[in-house]
Amino acid sequence: MDRPRYFLPSEVAAHRTAADPWVSFLGRVLDLSPLVTRFHGDVLLLPLLESAGQDISCWFDPETNDVLRCVDPQTSCVRFCTPRGRFLHVPPEGPCSDWDSDIGEPWWRDPLLEVGRLTTKSRWIRVINTLTSQEQLLEVCSEETMKEILQRYLRYNSHAHSYTWKFDGVILDMKKTLSENGVPDEDLELDQLRLDRDAFIPAVLLYFNDDLTEG
């Protein structure tokens, strides 16, 4: 299987319009645009559109990956728990003549809507070009390899492939993550010591290879 793409919470949050709604839940990132097209005007879309760009894991049971259920205090019956209001593919609480139970897979189980995974933790690094002395602060996913991080950096330097990436004098393996390359994540320790994280962001140094053929 192809390696999934990882997203930062801020990248999911950028897709918060009715025309381009994304959500994340239980580590997955879904693009709900096809639902908007298919069910345009359906009132059951409203809770999804109102939550566009947000993480909605609290709507789901992490053990079943299904919508949370609760006991109705009035009827003592088990029902779906939807504090933001009933949404698409959630059945009504009681018998209903306009509910089609033959919906197939609900949207939250549809693999075609999934665009990637939500990072379990974002990290900040300083990327320093030793040739130009330019420094760029970059937020990345902890699961990303250096090659994937390089793709993020291309917007700042289109010739990033023409550099050797190093940390603490050691050439980084571009197929490995920051942690696998020995770039420590000291956020937890810094928080315990009550030190400013921004003062201890690790620096990755780029050394020019004298080759601009790699764009």
C-alpha positions in Angstrom: 0.0 0.0 0.0 1.1 3.6 -0.7 2.3 5.5 2.3 -0.4 7.9 3.6 0.1 11.6 3.5 0.2 13.3 6.9 -1.5 16.6 7.7 -1.0 19.2 10.3 -4.1 20.5 12.2 -3.6 23.9 10.6 -3.7 22.3 7.2 -7.1 20.7 8.0 -8.3 24.0 9.4 -7.5 25.7 6.1 -10.4 23.7 4.5 -13.3 25.1 6.5 -15.6 26.5 3.8 -18.8 24.9 2.5 -17.2 24.5 -0.9 -14.2 22.7 0.5 -14.9 21.1 3.8 -12.4 18.8 5.5 -12.7 17.2 8.9 -10.4 14.9 11.0 -11.4 12.2 13.4 -9.6 9.3 15.1 -6.5 10.1 13.2 -8.1 10.2 9.7 -8.5 13.3 7.5 -11.6 13.3 5.2 -12.5 15.6 2.3 -16.3 15.9 2.5 -16.7 17.8 -0.8 -18.3 14.9 -2.6 -21.0 14.7 0.1 -21.8 18.4 -0.3 -22.2 17.8 -4.1 -24.3 14.7 -3.6 -26.5 15.9 -0.8 -26.6 19.6 -1.6 -29.4 21.4 0.4 -29.9 18.5 2.8 -30.3 19.9 6.4 -28.4 16.9 7.7 -25.2 18.4 6.1 -25.3 21.4 8.5 -23.5 19.9 11.5 -20.7 18.7 9.1 -20.4 22.1 7.4 -20.4 23.9 10.8 -17.5 21.6 11.8 -15.5 22.0 8.6 -11.8 22.3 9.3 -12.1 20.9 12.8 -11.4 17.6 14.6 -14.6 15.8 15.4 -13.2 12.7 17.2 -15.5 13.4 20.1 -18.4 12.3 17.9 -17.0 8.8 17.5 -16.2 5.7 19.6 -12.5 4.9 19.2 -13.1 1.2 19.8 -15.8 0.7 17.1 -14.9 3.7 14.8 -18.7 4.3 14.8 -20.8 7.2 16.0 -21.1 7.3 19.8 -24.1 5.8 21.4 -25.8 6.8 24.6 -28.9 5.9 26.7 -31.8 8.3 26.2 -32.9 9.4 29.7 -36.5 9.7 28.6 -37.0 6.4 26.8 -34.1 4.4 28.3 -33.3 3.3 24.8 -29.8 3.3 23.2 -29.5 6.0 20.5 -26.8 7.8 18.6 -25.3 10.6 20.6 -25.1 13.7 18.3 -24.7 16.8 20.5 -24.3 19.1 17.4 -27.5 17.7 15.9 -28.3 14.6 13.8 -26.1 14.5 10.8 -25.9 12.7 7.5 -26.3 8.9 7.6 -27.3 8.9 11.2 -30.8 7.2 11.5 -33.6 9.0 13.3 -34.4 8.1 16.9 -37.7 6.5 16.0 -39.6 5.2 13.0 -39.7 7.6 10.1 -41.3 7.3 6.7 -38.8 9.5 4.9 -35.7 7.6 6.1 -34.0 5.3 3.6 -32.1 2.7 5.6 -30.4 1.4 2.6 -27.5 3.9 2.6 -24.6 1.4 2.1 -21.5 2.5 3.9 -21.9 5.7 6.0 -19.6 8.5 5.0 -17.3 8.0 8.1 -16.4 4.5 6.8 -16.0 5.5 3.2 -12.3 5.1 2.2 -12.8 7.2 -0.9 -13.2 10.3 1.2 -10.0 9.8 3.1 -7.2 12.1 2.0 -4.6 11.2 4.6 -3.8 10.9 8.3 -3.7 13.6 11.0 -0.3 13.8 12.6 -0.1 12.6 16.2 2.3 15.5 16.9 3.6 18.5 15.0 7.2 19.6 15.3 9.0 22.8 14.5 12.5 22.9 13.0 14.8 25.6 11.7 16.1 25.0 8.2 19.2 27.1 7.7 20.8 27.5 4.2 24.5 27.8 4.9 25.1 29.2 1.4 22.8 32.2 1.8 22.4 32.3 5.6 18.7 32.3 5.1 16.7 30.6 7.9 13.2 29.3 7.6 10.9 28.1 10.5 9.1 25.0 9.4 6.2 23.1 11.1 6.2 19.5 10.1 4.5 16.2 11.0 6.5 13.9 13.3 5.7 11.0 11.0 7.1 12.6 7.9 10.4 11.5 6.4 13.1 14.1 5.6 12.1 13.6 1.9 8.6 14.7 2.7 9.9 17.6 4.8 12.0 18.6 1.8 8.8 18.8 -0.2 7.4 21.3 2.3 10.6 23.4 2.1 10.5 23.6 -1.7 8.2 26.6 -1.5 11.1 28.6 0.0 13.9 27.1 -2.1 13.0 25.4 -5.4 16.5 23.9 -5.5 16.4 22.2 -2.2 17.3 18.9 -3.8 20.7 20.4 -4.6 21.6 20.5 -0.9 22.9 18.0 1.6 20.8 18.1 4.7 22.7 17.7 8.0 22.0 17.8 11.8 24.8 18.2 14.3 27.3 17.5 11.6 25.7 14.2 10.4 24.2 13.7 7.0 20.5 13.0 7.4 18.9 9.9 5.8 16.1 11.4 3.7 14.1 8.2 3.9 13.9 8.5 7.7 12.0 10.7 10.1 13.5 13.4 12.3 13.5 11.1 15.3 15.0 8.2 13.3 17.7 10.6 12.3 18.5 11.5 15.9 16.9 14.9 15.8 15.4 15.0 19.4 11.9 16.1 20.2 12.4 17.8 23.6 9.0 19.5 23.9 7.9 17.4 26.9 11.1 17.9 28.8 11.1 21.7 28.0 7.5 21.9 29.3 8.5 20.1 32.5 11.4 22.5 33.0 9.1 25.5 32.1 11.5 26.6 29.3 10.4 28.3 26.2 10.1 25.8 23.3 10.9 28.6 20.8 14.4 29.0 22.2 15.3 25.4 21.6 14.0 24.6 18.1 16.5 22.2 16.5 18.4 23.4 13.4 18.8 21.5 10.2 21.7 22.8 8.1 21.7 22.8 4.3 25.0 22.5 2.4 25.0 23.4 -1.3 26.2 20.6 -3.6 27.2 23.0 -6.4 24.5 21.5 -8.6 21.4 23.4 -9.7 20.2 20.7 -12.1 18.0 19.2 -9.4 14.9 21.3 -9.1 
